[in-house]
Every structure is written in structure tokens, then in C-alpha cells.
Amino acid sequence: MLAAPDEIGIGWHQLVADPTPPALAEALEELRAHMAAGYHDGLSREDFARLPRPARLARLREVMTARGLDGFVVPRADEYQGEYVPPCGQRLAWLTGFTGSAGLAIVLRDRAALFVDGRYTLQAAAQVDTASFEIRHLVDEPAWRWPNSSRMKKASIRTTCGALRMCCRIPRRSGTRSALQAGSIRWCLASRRSWGK
């Protein structure tokens, strides 16, 4: 209901019933208005005031600790690896505040980094809490090198296959699991469920 573009007006009612009886149309519009009044995608200025970036990072680290993870990779893409990410899938923006179209965050128990390419270094520095996230250049200092430069010898890091390939430069046909078992970092692939707002 809330995703229907304004330019189609009430045309979306036909997806519910065609033809749409007037009483149903009125009820749908009331429900849409009610939902819109309480809707928060977690990305607005008010949402960040209500739950600041450091608190969001702390929540993620609490979940990591509870699940026995040393790290978590947060790609820009959603769980379907889509280029156009709906607000409910904006995990990177929700966690860091970064709204650029390309980026990746790696969160460890004691440090975190946001990796962006040259187009977004100034934007990332303006949007991200640099006390919580180091800003790294994705090309000059690739994400796949960063965890190895820390004090970790072995870690469990939760991610998606697509983000994993991007971080580790693993070719699509190489067999992700075998390539990972050979390395010093054990990666646990994330489920397709959202880790929340």
C-alpha cells in the first residue's frame, strides 16, 4: 500500500479488487493513511535522532556476541543482491547513515570500517560517524585485506555470498565454501532474513 507511486492515485485499488466497490476503496485509503502515519524506515533524520548510529552499531554487536560471531559484513545490496534496494533493505544506510549507491561495511567486535570507492569518500565522511566507522577506499585498500590486517587470526563473519565474493575476490565458479575453508577466516553465510531495523 505504501509503495504505490503517487502518480497512479488510487489505481492500485484494482490490485485488490477489480472493480473496487466504493466502501472497499474508502477502507483501503483509511488503512493506507493509518499505516503512513506510523511508518518509519529507520533512515530519516528523526529516526537517527531516536536511535543514533552508535546505538545501532552496539545493537548489531550485541547480536554478534549472542550468535558467537566475530564479524559481520553489511553490503549495499539487499538479500536478493538487487541494484535498486527498497527502504526495508537499506541495511548499510540503516547501520552507518551512508546513502551512496556503492559501499560495504565490515563490523568486528572492537572496530568497524565502511568501504567506498572514490566517488563517495566525501559523502561517507559527511554521513558516517567516523568515531564508530573507519572510512576506507574500496579500491586502494580492498575490504578483503582489512580483516587480515587486524589482530584476528580466525573469525566467524556472517554475510551473503555476493558480498563474500566481493570482499574476497572469489570467482563465481570457484566453489565459495572450498575457497573459504582454505583461508584463515571461516565465513558463515547469512540467511535471507533481514537482521532488522
C-alpha positions as CSV (number, residue, x, y, z in Angstrom):
1,M,0.0,0.0,0.0
2,L,2.7,2.5,1.0
3,A,4.8,1.5,-2.0
4,A,2.2,2.6,-4.6
5,P,3.5,5.7,-6.5
6,D,1.6,8.9,-6.0
7,E,1.2,9.3,-9.8
8,I,-1.1,6.3,-10.1
9,G,-3.5,7.7,-7.5
10,I,-6.0,5.1,-6.4
11,G,-5.2,2.8,-9.4
12,W,-3.6,0.3,-7.0
13,H,-7.0,-0.5,-5.7
14,Q,-7.6,-2.6,-8.8
15,L,-4.9,-5.0,-7.5
16,V,-7.2,-5.7,-4.5
17,A,-10.5,-5.9,-6.3
18,D,-11.5,-5.0,-9.9
19,P,-13.8,-3.3,-9.9
20,T,-13.3,-1.9,-6.4
21,P,-16.5,-1.2,-4.6
22,P,-16.6,2.4,-3.1
23,A,-16.8,1.1,0.5
24,L,-13.6,-1.1,0.0
25,A,-11.8,1.8,-1.7
26,E,-12.6,4.1,1.3
27,A,-11.4,1.4,3.7
28,L,-8.2,0.9,1.7
29,E,-7.4,4.6,1.8
30,E,-8.1,4.8,5.5
31,L,-5.8,1.9,6.1
32,R,-3.1,3.4,3.9
33,A,-3.3,6.7,5.8
34,H,-3.1,4.9,9.1
35,M,-0.1,2.9,8.0
36,A,1.7,6.0,6.6
37,A,1.2,7.9,9.8
38,G,3.2,5.4,11.8
39,Y,5.7,4.3,9.2
40,H,9.4,4.7,9.9
41,D,12.0,3.2,7.6
42,G,14.8,3.9,10.1
43,L,16.6,6.2,7.6
44,S,15.1,9.7,8.3
45,R,16.8,12.3,10.4
46,E,14.2,11.8,13.1
47,D,14.9,8.0,13.1
48,F,18.6,8.6,13.6
49,A,17.8,11.0,16.5
50,R,15.6,8.3,18.1
51,L,18.3,5.6,17.6
52,P,21.7,7.1,16.9
53,R,24.3,5.4,14.7
54,P,26.5,4.3,17.7
55,A,23.4,2.7,19.3
56,R,22.7,0.8,16.1
57,L,26.2,-0.4,15.9
58,A,26.0,-1.5,19.6
59,R,22.8,-3.5,18.8
60,L,24.5,-5.3,16.0
61,R,27.5,-6.1,18.2
62,E,25.1,-7.5,20.8
63,V,23.6,-9.8,18.2
64,M,27.0,-10.8,17.0
65,T,28.1,-11.7,20.5
66,A,24.9,-13.7,21.2
67,R,25.5,-15.7,18.0
68,G,29.2,-16.2,18.5
69,L,30.3,-14.1,15.5
70,D,33.5,-12.1,15.4
71,G,32.4,-10.0,12.5
72,F,29.5,-9.1,10.2
73,V,29.6,-7.9,6.5
74,V,26.9,-5.4,5.5
75,P,26.7,-4.9,1.8
76,R,24.9,-2.1,0.0
77,A,22.8,-4.7,-1.9
78,D,19.7,-6.4,-0.3
79,E,19.4,-10.1,0.3
80,Y,18.5,-10.6,-3.3
81,Q,21.7,-8.8,-4.5
82,G,19.5,-6.2,-6.2
83,E,20.9,-3.0,-7.5
84,Y,17.8,-1.0,-6.6
85,V,17.3,-1.5,-2.9
86,P,13.9,-0.7,-1.3
87,P,13.9,1.2,2.0
88,C,13.3,-2.0,4.0
89,G,16.5,-3.5,2.6
90,Q,18.8,-0.4,3.2
91,R,20.8,-2.2,5.9
92,L,24.0,-0.3,5.1
93,A,22.2,3.1,5.3
94,W,20.4,2.0,8.5
95,L,23.6,1.0,10.2
96,T,26.0,3.7,9.1
97,G,23.9,6.5,7.7
98,F,25.7,6.2,4.3
99,T,23.3,6.5,1.4
100,G,25.6,6.2,-1.6
101,S,24.9,3.5,-4.3
102,A,28.1,1.5,-3.7
103,G,29.6,0.5,-0.3
104,L,30.3,-2.2,2.2
105,A,30.7,-2.2,5.9
106,I,32.6,-4.7,8.0
107,V,31.8,-4.8,11.7
108,L,34.2,-6.5,14.1
109,R,33.7,-6.7,17.9
110,D,36.2,-3.8,18.5
111,R,36.3,-1.9,15.3
112,A,34.3,-1.3,12.1
113,A,35.0,0.1,8.6
114,L,33.0,1.4,5.7
115,F,34.5,0.8,2.3
116,V,33.5,3.1,-0.6
117,D,35.0,4.0,-3.9
118,G,36.4,7.4,-4.9
119,R,33.0,8.8,-5.8
120,Y,31.8,8.6,-2.2
121,T,34.7,9.4,0.1
122,L,33.5,12.9,0.9
123,Q,29.9,11.8,1.2
124,A,30.8,9.0,3.5
125,A,32.9,11.3,5.7
126,A,29.9,13.6,6.0
127,Q,27.2,11.0,6.6
128,V,29.0,8.4,8.8
129,D,30.0,8.7,12.5
130,T,33.8,8.4,12.0
131,A,34.2,7.7,15.7
132,S,32.4,4.4,15.0
133,F,33.5,3.6,11.5
134,E,36.8,4.0,9.7
135,I,36.3,5.2,6.1
136,R,38.3,3.1,3.7
137,H,38.8,3.3,-0.1
138,L,37.4,0.2,-1.7
139,V,40.0,0.1,-4.5
140,D,43.1,1.4,-2.8
141,E,42.5,-0.7,0.4
142,P,40.2,-3.6,-0.5
143,A,37.8,-4.9,2.0
144,W,39.2,-8.4,1.7
145,R,42.5,-7.2,3.2
146,W,41.1,-5.3,6.1
147,P,40.1,-8.1,8.5
148,N,43.5,-9.7,8.0
149,S,45.2,-6.5,9.0
150,S,43.6,-6.6,12.3
151,R,44.6,-8.8,15.3
152,M,42.2,-11.6,14.2
153,K,43.7,-15.0,13.3
154,K,40.4,-16.8,12.9
155,A,36.9,-15.3,12.8
156,S,33.3,-16.1,12.0
157,I,31.9,-13.5,9.8
158,R,28.3,-13.5,8.6
159,T,27.5,-12.3,5.1
160,T,25.8,-13.1,1.8
161,C,27.5,-15.0,-1.0
162,G,27.6,-11.9,-3.2
163,A,29.2,-9.7,-0.6
164,L,31.6,-12.5,0.2
165,R,32.8,-12.8,-3.4
166,M,33.3,-9.0,-3.5
167,C,35.3,-9.0,-0.3
168,C,37.5,-11.9,-1.0
169,R,37.7,-11.7,-4.8
170,I,36.3,-15.3,-5.1
171,P,35.3,-16.1,-8.7
172,R,31.6,-17.1,-9.0
173,R,32.5,-20.7,-10.2
174,S,35.3,-21.4,-7.8
175,G,33.1,-23.0,-5.1
176,T,32.7,-20.5,-2.4
177,R,32.8,-23.0,0.5
178,S,36.0,-24.7,-0.5
179,A,37.8,-21.4,-1.2
180,L,36.8,-20.2,2.2
181,Q,37.9,-23.3,4.1
182,A,41.3,-22.9,2.6
183,G,41.7,-19.4,4.0
184,S,42.4,-18.2,7.6
185,I,38.9,-16.8,8.0
186,R,35.9,-19.0,8.4
187,W,32.9,-17.4,6.9
188,C,29.3,-18.2,7.9
189,L,26.8,-17.4,5.2
190,A,23.8,-15.4,6.3
191,S,20.3,-16.5,5.9
192,R,18.0,-14.4,3.6
193,R,16.1,-12.9,6.6
194,S,16.6,-9.3,7.4
195,W,18.6,-8.6,10.5
196,G,16.2,-5.8,11.5
197,K,15.5,-2.2,11.9
